[in-house]
Each structure stands twice: as structure tokens, then as C-alpha cells.
Amino acid sequence: MVAALVFMNWILSLLSYHFISTEQLLSGKTETLYKNNKINWRLMRKHFITKDDLQRASRKVGLTELGKAKAIFIERNGEITVIPK
């Protein structure tokens, strides 16, 4: 049983290394939640993120309002990244 799980993990790692589509399927991809002063509400709902979450993330990098952010992303690991203008 353990050997089968180790083998499956090895196969999936190998496929992820050689094929980017497999990696994106298994690990996800970085997506843009906010850009050009526009919030992508569809992605916000998909990831269960509120506007307050975006504001909290922007405050962590020293921005007082969303309009001062160039872009906000949700990373593959679920972290929210803010790029100041």
C-alpha cells in the first residue's frame, strides 16, 4: 500500500516536472484578484475572499487603500500578494 502511494507520488512529480499543464492541474496557478483599480469578483467568490481580506493584505505592506496597489494576486499556496504602485 505504501509502495503504491510512493510510486503514484513519483509519477505525478515526474509528470508535473515535464508538463506545465499537469503542474497547474495539481498545484494551481497564481491568479489576479485586483488590477487597474478593478476587483475580479468572480475569482474572489471562487476563492472565498472578501474585500476586507484584500484591504488587510494591502495594509500589511503599508498601503492605506486598495487604489494604491498596482495588483493583488492569490498565489498557488493561498497567500495574497500585493504589488504597490
Secondary structure, DSSP 8 states (H G I E B T S, - for coil): -HHHHHHHHHHHHHHHHH-HHHHHHHH---EEEEETTEE-HHHHHHTT--HHHHHHHHHHTT-SSGGGEEEEEE-TTS-EEEEE-
